[in-house]
Amino acid sequence: MIWLHVLQRTNRLRARFLALVTPLAVVDALPADAMYWAPPPKSATAPLAALMATGFGMAGPLQRVLLTRAALSFVEGHHDAALAQACSVAQRWRALRRGSNDAVVDAAGLSCSAQALQLMTQMAARLPANTPLPAPCATAMAPLSDAGLALCPVASREVAWQSQAMFDIQHKADTLRRWDHPGTVLVSAMLIDARSTARGIERAYAWACAPDLPQRLRAGHFAAPRLPASAARGAQCIGNIVGCANLHALVQRAPLRANIQRRETFLVQQAALLQWLWLRAHAPGRTPAWPDVYAHMPASLTLPLDRLRLDGNVLVLHTPQAAQPQWRLPLPTITVAQRPAPR
């Protein structure tokens, strides 16, 4: 965990961050609406290209550097700035994926945002419960909008590049025909039917552009429909060997499954954060008393017991589909100084 890593190596990390001034300045200079669109529009500016040039363009290294900086700032006593930094990281990832049509950026944006918010709770747990959170935290924890849950831009890009790959193969097959050799003509005729395959790819992703997708995701347990097995077998495949192999893969696995799972997990994580905020706002006047407060939580905020439980002063969310099967949100330890004065 980043928090424990910083606590154990504070002095060493402080020295290392002196060498990261330039790349971090590039990150901080990114506009709030920075986006990742593939292929990039001709009018795109260069801030993301500059970020890639720093060597921290990949989500994993960049995320670790940004969150380590926030944790180090907190350990050095800059509490408000550290909380704001963590929440700003979460918000930046949300904004980046909202303006992206890339499946990896879309899923990673939610994972990185959740990780940053978890670090924020770990730092906030070290402060009195009545310590106000910086303004960026309210934005970072805001519910996902319908646009934030939408999948159509990502699905459209998947359809575009997969279909283009089929047409590229078709072009090569057509080139074989020009050799005017009986064997190559036969092979090229059996190899690919790009138009038919592209139509199948479009059908496989059509569900992702349904207008009611956000509502269905919020309802939970959404299962993306798959292509019927008949789409990749039968007489239609005699002249479309490569195309049917591609469609068979779409029959076997639900397209964009990871993106669906990340949305469902993030929605539950947001619900857990709402509980964390409510508990923090209703901090008990004695210790230990978090279970007493938890028992009086409004029904509108509760989650099924198999998903969320209170373990001492830590909210534990079970996220079996995520890389981190347990998402832990610590609450402040109530001290004598925080108890209300006797009347």
N, C-alpha and C positions, 0 to 999 in steps of 0.2 A: 504494500500500500504506500502511496506517495507520502501520506502524513507521517507514518512511522519512519520511512526512509529519510525524511527531512529531520525529524527529531534526533535520529541516530548519527547523522552526518552533517550537522549544521555548518560547522567551520569549513569543511571540505567543499561543500556546495557553495558557500559564500564566495570562495576563491574562484570556483569554476564560472560563476555567473558574471564575473568581471570580464570574461572573454566572450560573453554572449550579448554584449551591449548592442552591437550592430544588427544582428538578426532580430532581436527583440524589438528594436526601434522600427524595423520594417513591419513587424506584426502589429505593433501599436499604431502605425500609420495607416493600416488598412481601413478604408471607409466602412461605416456600419452596414452598408448595403452591398459589400463585396460579394460576388457571386462566382459560381463555378459552372459554366455552361459549355457543353461539348457538342460540336466544335465551337470555339469561342467566336462571338460575333465580331465583325470587322471593326466595330466602334468600341470594342472593349479596351479599357485602360490596362496599364501594366502592373498594378500592385501585386496581383497574385503571381505573376512571373517573377517579380522581385523576391517574393517570399520563397518560391521554389529555389531560387539561386542561393538562398542562405543555407540550404541543406536541411531545413526543417519543414519542407513542404509536405511530407507524408504525415498523415493524421497522428500516428503513434508517437514519433519523436516530438512533433510540435506540441501535442497535448501534454506530454510529460514535462517538457520545458516550461510551458505556461503555468501548469498547476504547481510544479515545484517552486517556481518563483513566488506564487501566491502563498504557499505554505511557509516558505522561508521568510517572507515579509511578515507573516503572522508571528512566527517564532521570535523575530527581532523586535516585536512590540507594535508594529503598524497594523493594528487589528482591523480598523475600518477599511483601510486600503486593501488589505489582504482579502477580506470578504468581498469587496467590490471587484477585485481582480478575478476571483473565482467565478462570480456571477457573470462578469463580462465575458469570460471564456465560454460559459454555457450559452449566453445570448448570442455570441458571435457564431458559434456552431449552428445554432438554430437558424440564424439569418442566412448563413452560407448554404445550408441544405435547402432552405425554402426557395432560394434562387438557383437551384441546381436541377439538372436533368440526368445526373449520373447516379446509378444505383448504389455504388460504393459510398460516395459522398453522402447520399441520402441516409443510408443506414448508419454510417460512422458518425454523422452529425448528431443523431439522437444519442448514440452510445457515449460520445465525448461530452455532450451536454449533461447527461445524467451523472457522469463521473465528476464533472466540475461541481455540480450541485451537491453531490455527496461530500466532497471535500469542504464545501462551504458549511455544511451541517457539522462536520467534525471540528472545524475551527470555532463555529458559533457555540458549540457545547462547552468550550473552555471559558466562555464569558457568561456573565449573569443573564438570566433568562429575559430580563427586561431590556437588554441591549438592543436598540433598533438596528434593523438590517439596512445596508446601503440601498439606494434607489435602484441600481442595476439588478438587484435580486428580485424585485417585484416583477420586472420584465422577464427575467430568465425563468421564473416559476409560473408565468401566466399560462393558462390552458392552451393547448394546441388548437389553432383555428381549423376550419374546414380546409383552408388552403395548405396548412401545415400537414394535414393528413392525406392530402390528395396524392395520387400516384400517377396521374395521366402523363405529366412531363417525362417521368422516368420510363414509363411503359412505352411512350412514343419513341424515345431514343433507342430502347432495346429493339423495338420493331424495325426501326430504320437501319441500325447497323447489322442486325441479323439478316434482314432482307437484302441489304447491299452485298453482304457476303455471298448470298445465293446468286445474285446477278453477276458478281465477279467470276464465280465458277462457271456460270452460263457463258460468259464471254470467252473463257478459256476453252469451253467445250465447242463453241462456235468456231474458234480458231482451229481446232482439230479437224473440223469438217472441211476446211479449206485445203487440207492436205490431199483430199480426194482419194484416200486409200480406203478400201472397203472396211478394213478392221477399225480404223479410227472413226469412220462415219458411224459404225454400229455402236462403238463405245460412247461416243458423244451423244448419240440419240438416247441412250439408256441412262446417262449420267445425271441430268438435272433438268427440271422444269421450274425455273426460277419464279415465274408468275404464280403458278399454283402453290409453290412453297410459301411465297410471301403472303398469299391470302390465308394460308394456314397459320402463319406466325401472327398475323393480325387478329385472327379469331382467338388465339391462345392468350393474347393480352387485352382483349376487348373489355373484360370485366374491370380492369384497372381504371377505366375512364367513366365508369358508371357514376352518375351524379349523387347517388345515395351511399357511396362507399364510406365517407367519413362517419355517417350515422351507424352503419353496420359495424365499423371498427369499434366505435364507442360501446356498442352493445356487447362486444367481446366474442371470442371464439369464432372469428371469421375464417372461413375456409375458401381459398381461391379455387374457382372451378378449373378443371383441367380439360385439355382436348380429349375427345373420345378416342379410344384406341383405333377406331376405324379410319381416323385421319392419317395414320401412318402405316397402313397395310392395304393389301388388296391389289386389284389390277392397276389402280392409279399409280402404284409405285414401280411398275415395270419400266416406265420411262423417266423415273425420278428417284434413282437410288440414293443419291446424296441428300436430296430434299426430304425424303421420307425418314432417313436416319436422323436428320435435324429435328423433324417433327416428332419422332419417337422419343427424343430426349424431353420434349415439352409435354408429352403424354405421361412420362414417368415421374416428372417432378413439377410441382406447381411453380410457375414463373414468379419471381420477386418474393419468394417465401421469406427470405431474410428481412426484406423491407417491411412485410406485413408483421412479422414477429417483433421487430424493433418498435413499430408503432404501438402494438398492443402492450408491450412491456413498458414503454415510456408513459402511456396513459395510466397504467397502474402505479408507476413511480410518481407521477404527478399527484395521484390520489393520496399516496403515502406522504408526500410533501405537504399537502393540505392538512393532514392529520398532525404532522410535525409542527406546522405553523400554529395550529389551534392549541396544541398542548403547550407550546412555548408561550403563547399569549395567556394561558390559564395556569401558569406555573404554580405549584402548591406552595403553601407557606410553611411547610415542615418537610422533613426528610426521614425516611423515604416515603413518598406519597404519590409518585407518578401513576401507579395503578389505580388509585382512587380517582384521579382526574380522568384517566383513560376510560374508566367505567361510565363517566357522564358525558362522553363525547356525543355530539348530535348524530342521529341516525343517518343523516345525509352524507356524513363523512366516513362512515364505517366501511370496511372492506371485509370480505369473507375471512373467517379465522384461519382457513388453510392458506391464505395469501399473506396475512399480516398479523403479527403478534407483538406484544410489548415484553421485552426481556430486560427487567430492571429499569434502566433509564435509556434503553435503546429500542427503537422501532426496527423490527426485522421483517423485511418484505421478501417473500419467496418468489424468485423469478427464474423458474427452471429452464426457460427457453433462452435465457441470456447467458453470456460468457461468465458472468458473475451470478451464481445461483441464489445468493443472498445479498440483499441491498440493505445495509445497516445505516440508520439515521440516529445518531446519539443525541440525547437531550441534556441540557445543563444539569450539573450536580447542584442541588439546592443546598446552600450554606446558611449559617445563622444570619449573616448580614443580609441575605435576601428575604428573610422571613418578614412578613408585615409587622409593624410595631403594634404592641398590645393596645387595645382601646381602654 
